[in-house]
Amino acid sequence: MKEKLLIILLLFWFTGFAQYSETDLAQATIDIKKISENFDKKNKEFTEKEKELNKFIAEISTNTDPVKANELSEKLIEVQKEKKELNNIYLLFENYKKVYLDKGIPEKTINDLFNHEYSVSESTITDSKGTVEEPKTYLYFGKDQILEESKLTNNKEVNDILKTILKQESESYLGDIIIPKENQRFEFYNKEFKIAGKFYKFKRITFEIQEGFFTDIKVFVFDESGSELLFENRIPVSILRYSNNAPRNFLIFKHFINQNGIVSFKNSEDLKIRLSDVLMYVSRPGYNFIPNDITFDFPTKKENGDFLNKDSSIKYEIKEDTSLQNVVELRAYTDFLGLFADSPNGIVQLQGKGDFYVVPFLLYKSPVDFRILDKISPYVNFSRIEEELRGVETVILPNSNLGIKNSLDLLQKAYLEMGTKVNLINFKFAKELPFRTIFYFPVRYQISDIKIDDEFKSIQGLGLGGGVTFEFKRFNNFGFNYSLEYSKYSYMNYNKIPNFDAPGAFNVFKNEAEVYYHPGKEKKQAIFLRFRTFNNSDTNEAFYQLQFGYRFSIGISDVKAKTQ
């Protein structure tokens, strides 16, 4: 009886978990039926062309006229072109099918909407020489830096070894990014988000993935008049919810360049492009995670200068190195005051930090980039202080016990600090603005030494509070961060030292301004100039630090893409 009850509960849980929304089903019906109609139309055109070709072949079977042979070659090329377009439409259906299967819609429902039996691999047409056209695979290492997998070297044995090395499982499969064929035809949408009855042809797309979002997406297309149009996104799209949000996200018109090269910023009748038409992202099951920041520009080019998507849509397999060295950031700071003055600020400070994402999504139906509890950043900081300056001096209190004269000395001379910063609210009013605002909650655990009878004894404290950071960017590799933080530090409940009274809880107001710069596209090497002030608002005690820092990260994640 217990086993039957358990089975019933599991079936009930699985059924409830696999439910899909009516909105998803309605959108799937619209999308799949539209693709089915295009497939049916193209299939009829292909069938007619094929019949004409067969008829022509029958007519000239006994005729060796060179003119007829050239005409046969032209007709064969036309049929091949129709077949490729038919294959592309079916591949588009397969891509959409993956998306809606992820949303829980049954495969039978999707197949019934398409209602066409077809197989790209079994129906591949041979070229004029009778050879079968095989899809090529490319390894992607950056913009226009591609390597055909089957031609690594001219030595087969070396090729096999290199392929084995390149495919080592030291990296995780992030997912597939799929872009349409060059000049692939799609429909515009109007300001009511309905099909506008006008068409465009796909050219190229560039986008940036940043902190778990497709943040800056630019799509270049040609309209029916031959003018080049640029469309952009308004708000970021979460990479973890891309399959859900992309069909409902629309790119807006920015400007177009007509055939005479004249740029215009007209409204273009409020035309829009649906994001899922020009960019598909499908995560690999079990690897639905957030990559490091990176920018892509697709399609890439072949050696002859042609784009990879000239004849068909392209799938880029995105991989990323997820070893520990690629997620930990290390910095070293040297305090100017510690170098040139008799100051206990720490001649050398080492800091390690990592970012972990909690809720990397936008606020529901937010018209701006507004996130809540998106990230936590645990850190550890070690300061090397000269031994003669390391201990906090104690004084005799009225009750004859020892105490601390200046409470801020415990912060200034802390040699070990651990904690985390939790982003509470993170927002940016517009994509074009060069600054972002973050409200955060800091937790700081600090260890210092106090000096009692020429001996050092450790004393621990905990700081809790709130702060706000303003992030400004001047260039992609040069920026400025400014933080204001108000925290309360407590030492009384964490220390038991005989004849010593830890200071009561005290409030600290902290300012921090940091300028950073990294010379290249990557952030493996960066320098920082940081100025910090600490003020005890209860006693007006204060100290400040002026530090020069260098980032010596063990490594920054290398993202690779392979095309098929």
C-alpha positions, 0 to 999 in steps of 0.5 A: 500500500505504501509503495502504491501511494508513493508511486501515485505521489510521484506521478502527481508531482511529475504531472504537475511539474511538467505543466505548461502555460496556455500562453506558451501553447498559444505562442507555439501554435502561432510560431509552428503554424507559421513555419509549417505554412512557409514549409508547405509553400517552399515544398510546393515550389521545390516539387515544381522545380524538381518536376521541371528538371526531370522533364528537361532531363527526359527531353535532352536524354538523347541530345548532347547539345552543349547549350542544353547541357549548360541549361541543365546545369542552371536548372540543377543549381536552381533545384539545389537552391530550393532544396537548401531553403527547404532544409533551412525552414525545417531546421528552423522548426527543429530549433523552435521545437527544442525551445517549446519542448523545454517549456513542457509542451508535448512533442506530439502536440508540436509535431501535429502543428507542423504536420510534415514528414521530412528528414534533412539528412536523408534528403540531401541533394548531390551537387553537379558532380554527384558528390554529397554535400556534408555539413562542416564543423568549425572551431571558434576562437574569436571574431573571424578566427575559425579553424576547420576541424577536419583540416587542422594539419596535413597529417592525419595522425597529428589531426587525431591527437590535436582533436583529442586535446581540443575536446578534453573535458576541462570545459563545460558546455554552456549551450548552443547559439543559433543564427539564421542564414544570410538573407533569411527572410522574416516578418516585421512586427508593428507597435501592437506587436502583431505581424506588420505584413512587411519583410526583412532579410537577416545580415548579422548580429552582435551582442554582449553577455554580462552578469547572466544577461544578454545586455546589448543586442544589435541586429543588422537587416535589409528591408524590401527596398535594400536599405540597411536597418539597425535594431536594438534591445531595450532591456537585458534578457536573462540567459537562464530564461532565454527560451521563455523570454526571447519569443516575447522580447522585441528589438526596436528600430534605431536607424537605417542607411539607404542605398545611397549611404544616407543615415536616417533616424526616422521612426520606420513606422514603429517596426519591431523584430522578434528576438527569437527570429534572429537569435536562439540560445538553447542551454545544454541540460545540466549546464544551465549556468552563467558565463563570464562577461563576453562579446560575440559578433556573428556570423564569422567568416571563412578563409575566402571571405564568405560568411559561414551562414551563406548557405544555411543557418549556423549553430555555435557550440559555446563552451567555457572553462569552469575550473577554479582558477577561472572564477576566483579573482585575486588582487594585491594592494600596496598602501602609499601611506604604509610605504612613505609614512609610519602608518599601520594601514598595511604595506601589502594587502591581498584580496580574493573574491568570487561572484555567485548569482542568486536571482539573475532575473529582471523584476517581473515586467520591469520596463528597465534593468531592475534586479533584486538579490541578483548576486552575492560576493564572498571575499577574504582580505589579508593585510601584512602589518609590521610587527611593531605597529600590529598590536592595538594599544590598550589603556586602563579603564576606570574599573581597572580593566584594560580597554581600547582607547580608539575603537577604529584602531581595531579596523585599521589594524585588522590583519584578516577580514572575511565576509560577503556583500549581498546585492539587494537592489541593482538597477540601471534606468536605460541601456545607454546610461554609463552608470549603474546603482547597487544597494547592498548588505555587507557582512564583515568578520574581522580579526585584529591583535591587541597588545597586553604586556608585550603579548599579542592576543586576537580579538574578533568583531562583526560588522553589519550594515548597508551601502550603495555603490555607483558604477561609472564607465568611461570606456569598456576598460576604464571606469570608476566606482564610488561606495557609501556604507554605514555599518555597526561593529560589535566586539563584546560578544565574540571575545573572552580575554581576562581583565579586558573589556571589549568596546561597545558597538560603534557605528562606522561611516565608510567612503570608498572611491576606486578607479580601475583600468585594464589594458586589453580586451581581457581582464587578466591584468588590471590596475586600481587606485583606491581611496577609503575613509573610515569615520566613527560617527559616535566619537568622530575618530577617523582614518583613511587609506590611499592604495595602489592595486594590481589584479593578478587573477589566476585566470579569466574564463576562456569562452569557445564556440564551435559551429556545425 
